[in-house]
Each structure stands twice: as C-alpha cells, then as structure tokens.
C-alpha cells in the first residue's frame, strides 16, 4: 500500500500554540500522518519534544537542516494539505506578501495543496483593517481562513480572536482532505440560517419544531471547506456550529428575520435552511401560566409570522445577486405530490432554488441522512435519495456553483 503524503501542521508564535497540541492529537487519532512545522517563536510556547512525541516524526524547524532534502520546497510540494493553527496577524501578513523567511512561510509559498488557516490574536489585531484586508486576499487566493471564535483571550480580554475549537478545526481539515481539489467557492460570502425557532408563550413555554439544525450546519461546514466566508444564523440547534463560521444566535422567528435582513446585504448566496415557525402566540404571558390558577384549559391564540424567504426575494428585487436558496419541509402522499408541492412553492416564493424534503415518515429530523429534491426555474430537478447530509450539502453547493458560473 502506498502511504499518503502527510499533512503539514504549521504553528506560529501565539499563546494559542498550546491548543495546537490537541489539534495534532485529533488529526493523528483520525489516522492522518502529520509533520509539524513550528516557527521559532512557537517553540517558545511548546517545545519540539512535545510535537515529536505526538506526531511520531522529527519536527521540521529550519531551512538549513537536512539541506540535501531541500525541505523548504519539498514539504509544500508533497503535503496533502497545510493547516496553520494558530495563524497570528504577523503570519497572515507574511503569507499575503509572499515573504519566505522561515521554513513555515517557505512551505506556504511552495504548497500546491489546500491551505487552511485558523487565526488567533487579540480582538484589536483581528479587527484591524490591515488584518481584514489580508484575510480577504488570502480567501480570494483560495485559502480557507476560518473565522476565530469569540471568548476569553490572554489575560482579562474577551472578544473575537480566540482560536477555534481544535476538534472543529480538525473536522474542517478532514472535510478539505475528503474533497481534495482547491476550494471552488473561494471569495463567496454565504449567509445560512439553521435550526428551529422557538416562539414564547410565557417565560417558560414555547412553540417549537423538531428541527435539529444538522442539515444547515453541514451546509455551513462544507461551504467553509470549499472556501466560502460563512455567516451562520443559528436558532435552536442540536449540533455544534463548524469552525470558521461567524455565528449569530437567535431564538424566535422575528429574531431570525432581523438577523437575516441585517446580513443579507453583504451576501452573495443566501440559504434559508432554518425551520422557521409559521405561527406564534398572539399574546405572551408576563408570568408562568399555572395549572392550579387556570380556569379550565387556557386558549392559545396564534398569529402568522413574517415570511422571511419571500421578504428576502422581494428585497433583492430584479438583481441577480444574492442567489437565494429556500428549504421546504413537506408531508407528501408520494414523489409526484412532493414534486408538485415543491414547484408550487418555488413559484410562490420566487427564490432561485428550492430544496424540498418529505418529513412525513419522521426520518429526517435529527438524522445524519436526508432525501431531498432540488428544484430551480432554470435547472433540471435533482433527486438525492437517502444520502449523508454532508453529501446533500455538497450536491447543493455544486448546483449553486454552476448557477453562479453560468451568470
């Protein structure tokens, strides 16, 4: 058996370097061969013996070591992927400028494989226009730059700039390795809604639905690994958001509506995968409705919520961007009925693509698999039967990519 080329794990000199140890262990436990390339400053935080013990390989640190093997060229040429975690502001700037003053930046400059960067730095550094410009340039070049997490930083500081969870970074690396080609959604700004909304009845109770958010999360995850910049508007979800997404948490249909409209103007693609409530209580009790105090059974008067998908289509008007994708959960009698329901809703909503699934058998919510029908006014129907949700996501992004390319 021919052994696959290793993944290069680049570690730059930030305090989050210690978290890269967990990332290395996760990759190795997934059966991925890893060569660690730390910068000189990274070795101040985590020493070479740790990297060597966990990777099972000598640590590559110097362009002058083993010069007969030309490591500054060979590592990038032979790697399956290069992942840099943490990627400091300095490392991002050097990568954009093509500076090759150590083994890691030489490796980045010679890499012909996918490159993933997981930034970590103080909030002010992350939000600085120079850093944001560097991130934009790298993404345009096809580098997968993950959004940092929001949380506790060095000292008492807190905000965006925290290294994404190592297990989530590892998942992103595995997604990229599964796909292999360079990211084909590079430069696209994608807005995705996921999960089920909850409509309050009193401070304790709410009206909800069975959505787990899993399909929307897989859409976000696969879009990130294909190079897109993803904003995820997340209602109630049962799975963790992927590393690299800018996550906006919401609860109600009105919360989701506000968030989608706020971010829609910056999106190239909008995917409404959330299960948004069609109705909500007309009156919300200020205190808990108690069984002992109720005169019989309380009546629940409902009112309609806004049709967020239809509003986004109207807001776009006659423009061709953003491309808008809707989701529709239906309970159909058979495949012909499902097709008819989907076509009617596609025409009524006015979106570019509609993903329809039959939830009558209760086999979709919370499942790792899905069966969907992708409809579009200018495309042939695509039927995907009982596939993993990540494959459903990839198929939808293929259709989106083809639609955008054909414009």
LINTAZI-V556547 format. One record per run of one state. SS is the DSSP state (H for helix, E for strand, L for the rest). FROM is the first residue (numbers start at 1). LEN is the number of residues. Records with the same first field share a line. If there is no record, write none. Layout:
SS = FROM-LEN, FROM-LEN
This chain:
L = 1-6, 12-5, 30-4, 39-3, 46-2, 56-11, 70-1, 79-2, 88-1, 98-5, 111-3, 120-3, 128-1, 141-3, 148-1, 153-5, 163-3, 180-9, 195-1, 197-2, 201-5, 208-6, 226-3, 235-1, 237-7, 245-1, 250-3, 265-4, 273-2, 276-3, 282-20, 305-3, 317-6, 331-4, 350-3, 359-10, 377-2, 406-2
E = 7-5, 34-5, 81-7, 114-6, 144-4, 149-4, 158-5, 189-6, 196-1, 199-2, 206-2, 229-6, 236-1, 244-1, 246-4, 269-4, 275-1, 279-3, 302-3, 323-8, 353-6, 369-8, 379-10
H = 17-13, 42-4, 48-8, 67-3, 71-8, 89-9, 103-8, 123-5, 129-12, 166-14, 214-12, 253-12, 308-9, 335-15, 389-17
